[in-house]
């Protein structure tokens, strides 16, 4: 198949699948083009059209589909487009020579010929110009269909609802508001001491000045947990910031928080870790989200040493430090996570572990990490 025709086929299939609701972006289209080109050049799926329908369908299902229903829709559209492509490439048969017209029948003298009806004049309908629309840069976040393959179910040890419910308990009340609240006990005590009531005793309003700093491990072995960490960040911003006076700072890193962290999950906008720590106070809560090497099950002394140095700096700025590990606790022994949990409260990222981490962040230190 000619590369131009092949790319046009992929683009048409891509647009029709997106119109049907499939979660695809420009990255998936470029990946499919590169994979099909590599397959054609390497003669791994060779067929009469360069890439056979069965091999092409198998390749695109692996790249684009996450359920059986999506695979069936892709196969149907691909078959239809290939049939149209074969019909467009098939040469048209040579026109036959025109036959001699037959002589008109002689009308009977007693019969009157009926007037000939004029053929309808076809009305030319102009073809509408195709709308120029930009291709999506990123695929949208769509929910998983209800009839998806059970084998493709997402790993969700803690639900988004449980996260939102747990963040509501993250309060650090302090008497630093305006002095306009009646202190009834102090007022009664003053009146009893003086023998008469002269004035009420006012106290400061209790304000929630909670500050949360979340450091999220991004990329590498944390790729399978990106959806989980994205829900964690979104619920923290929605629930913690819903109360006046609270503040949430989010930063991303890879493997170990270095001097330079990032403000976005794509690790492009750099931030200085010292600037983030400068805004922290002893009442601030710091949460680190990382597998700590447990995903690969390896123990790395350099990684532990670098992480320990960062944790010491965090403890100097904040009195509430917790670590959430999305990898099940059964895989921690023998990895760097087993060493890190000895110096910081580390919890599994399930509902109980998340609730315990929130308790630590609001100043209720636990006796031992679970």
N, C-alpha and C positions, 0 to 999 in steps of 0.2 A: 504494500500500500504506500502510496506517495505520502511523504511526511506532512505536506499541507493538508491533504485529505484526512489523514489520520488525526491531526490536531483539530480539524474542523469537526470530526466525528466526536472526539472527546469533549469539545466545547459544547456541542449541541446536547450531548448526553448529560453533561454537567448542569446546564441551564434547566433542562427538563426535570432532573432529579431535585434541584433546588426549588423549582416551582411546585413540586409535589411535597415539599416539606422536609427534605433530607438535609441534615446538618453538615453543610459543606462550605468551604471557603477557598480563597485563591491558593492557599498553601496546599490543599488537597488536590486542586487541579494541576498545579505545577509538579507535585509528586507523582501523579498519575502519568503525566506526559513524560517525565524522566524515566519512570519505570517501564513504560511501553517502548520508549526509544531504546533503552538498554536491552529489553527482551528481543526486539527486532534485530539489533546489531549482533547480539550473542546467539541468535538462532535457537533460543530456548523454547519459544512458543510458535515456531514458524508454521505457516499454513499458506493457503492460496492467496490470502489477502495480506500477507506479511505477519499478522497476528490473528490466529483463528478466533472464531467467536467463542468457543469454549474456553480457550486459554485467556483471551482478553477479559471475558466475564469473570473468570476465577481471580485474575489479577486485580480487577477493579473491586470485586467483593472484598478482597483482603484489605484494600486501601480505604474504601468508602463506607462499607456497610457494617452495622453493629447488631443486626437482627435478621431473622429469616424473612420477615416481611419486606425489609429493605432489599435483601438479596433477590427476592422474587420480582420486585418492581424494577430493579436494575436489569435483570435478565430480559424481562419483557421489552423494556425500552431499547436495550441494545440490539435485540433481534429485529425490532421494527426499523431501527435506523440502518442496520446493515442491509436489510431487504431493500429499503429505499436507495441506498448507495449502489447496490448491484443493479437495480433497475435504471438508475441514472447513467451507469457506466456501460450498459448493454447497448450495442449499436442498433440503430433503427433499421428495419427492413427496407430494401429498395422499393420505391413506388412502382406499382404496376402500370403498364401503358393504358391510357384511357380507352375504354370500349366505345365502339360506334353506337350512337344513340339509336334506339329502335324507332321505327316510323310510328307516328301517332295513330291510334285506332280511328277508323272512319265512323263518324257518328251516324246512327240510324236516322233516316229522314224524318221519322215521327218523334224522335227524341230531341230535346233541346239541351245543348251542352250547358252544364252549370258553370257559373263564373269561377275562375280560379282564385283561390284564397292566397293572399300575399303572405310570405313567410314573416314571422316576427323579426323585427329589427333588434339585434342584440345591443344592449346598453353597456357601454364600456365603463366598468367600475375601476377607478384608479386604485392601485395597490397602495395601502398606507405605508408611509415610510417607517422603517423599524425604529423603535425608540432606542436612543443611545443611553445605556445605563452602565455605570461603572461596576466592575466585578467586586464582590465582597473581599475585603482584605483579611478579615478574621471570620471564622464560622461562628454563628450565634449560639448561645447557650440554650439548647432545647431540652425539654424533658425526655427521658427514655420512654418509648412507647410501652403501653401496658402488655402487649403480646410479645415482648422481646424474648430472646433466648435466655433461659435461666443461667446458662454458663457465662453470659456476658453481664451478669448483675454486678453493680458497683459495690466496692468495699466501703460500707458505711457503718463502722462500729458505734458512732455517735451521730444522731440525726441532727438536722439543722434546727428542728424545734427544740431539742434538748440543749443545744448551744445557746439559743436565744433565751431559754428559761434560766440557764445557769448564769449568763451574764447579768441578769437582773439583780443577783445577790452581790455583785461587785460594787460595794459602797464603802467609802472611807469618810464617814461624817466627822466634821470638825467645827468647833465654835469659832468661826472667823467671819461671820456675817455681821450685819448692822446690829447695834445694841438696842433692840426694840421689842424684846420678848419679856413678858412678865415672869419673874422667878417667884412663884407663889411661896415656896418654902423659905427662901431667903427673906421675903417680905414679912411673913409671919414671925420669923425668928427676930427680925429687927424690931418689929412692933412690941414683941414680948420683952425684949431686952431694954427698950426705952420706956416702956409703960404706956405708950401711946403710938398712934399711927401718924407718921409725918409724910412719908412718900413711898411709892412702890419701888421695889428693887428690880431693875431691868438687867437682863442678860443678853448675851450675843446670840444671834440666830445660828442654828446649826446648818451648815452648808456641806454639800457633798463635792469636795474638790478632788475627786479621784483622778489619777493619771495612770494610764496603762500604756506600756511599751511592749509591742509584740515583734519578736525577731523570728522570721520564718525562713527555714531552709528551703531553697528553690532549686530545681533541676537535679541532675544526677540520679541518685537512688531515691529521691523524693518525687520523681515524676508520677508514679502510680497514685500518690496521695495528693496531687494538685487540686483535685475537686474538693477534697476534704479540707485542705488548708484555705481554699478560696471561700468556702462556706464559713470557716472560722473567722476569717478577716471581715467578711461582709456582716455577719451577725454582731461582731464586736463593734463595728462602726455604727450599726443601726441601733443597737440596744444601749451601749455605753454613752454614745453621744446624744441619746434622746433626753438625757437629764442635763439641765443647765449646770455649767461649772465643770463638767467632766471633759477629759481630753484623751484622745487615742492617737498614738504614733505607731505607724507600721513601717518596718524595714525588712529587707530581704537580703539573704546571703547564700553562699553555696558551701556546704560542708562545715566550714568554721567561720564565725563572724570576724572578719579582719578589721583593719583600721577603716577601710572603705566599705560601707554597706550600700544598699540600693533602695530607692524610693518606689520602684515599680517591680512587678513580678518578672518582667523581661530582662532585668539586670542591666539597664541602660543608663538610668539617672542616678549618679553616684551621690552618696551622702557620707559625711564624716561621722563615725561612731562617737567621737568625742562631743560633737554638737548635740547628738541625741542624749547622751548621758548628762550633759550640762543642764538639761531641762528636767532631769529626774531629781526627786527629793526622797528622804527616808519613807515618805508615805506613798511613793510611786510603786506600782506593781510591774514587774518585768516577767514576761512569758516567752520562753524559747520553744519553738516547735521544730523538731528535727528527729531523724531516726538515729542519730549519734552512731552511725556505723552498724546498727543492728540489721539493716535491710540486707547487707551483704554478709553479715555474720563474721566480720574480721575485726581484729584488734590492732589498732595503729597507735603506738606510743607518741609519734609526732602530732597526730590529730588530738590525742588526749591532752598533751602538754599545751598546745595552742588554745584548745577550748578552756582549759583550766585557767589560763592567763586572762581570758576574756571574762570568765565567771567571777574571778576575783575583782575585776574592775566593776562588774555589775553589782556585786555585793557591797562595794564601797559606796555606791550611789543610791542603792535601794535596799530596803529591809524586807521586801517581799519578792522572792525569786522562785519561779517554778519552771519545770520542763515538761512538755507534752511530747510523747513518743508515739507516732502512729503505728509502729510495728508492734505486734503482740508481745507481751512480756515474756512469753516462753522462749523467744528468740534472743533475749538480751544476754544471757550468760555466754561468756567466751568472746564477747564483742566489746568495742569501745564504750558502749552504753553501760555495761556493768561497772566500768571504772568511773564514768561521769556521775552515775546515780549515787556514788559514795560521797560526793561533794555538793550535790544539789538535789532537792526533792524532785524525783522523776516519776511521772505517772503515765500509764497507758492511755491512749486516746480513745477511751470508751466513756460511757455515761458516768460511771463511778469515778474514773480517773479525772475526767474533766471537772466534775463537781469538787473533787479534792484540790485540784489545781486552783480553782477559783477561791476556795477557802484560804489557800496560802497567799494568793494575791491580795486578799482583803485583810491580811494580817493575822490570820488564825493558823499559826504554824502547827503542823501535824507531828506526832511523835516519830513516825518513820514513813518513808516513801513506800507506796504500795505499787 
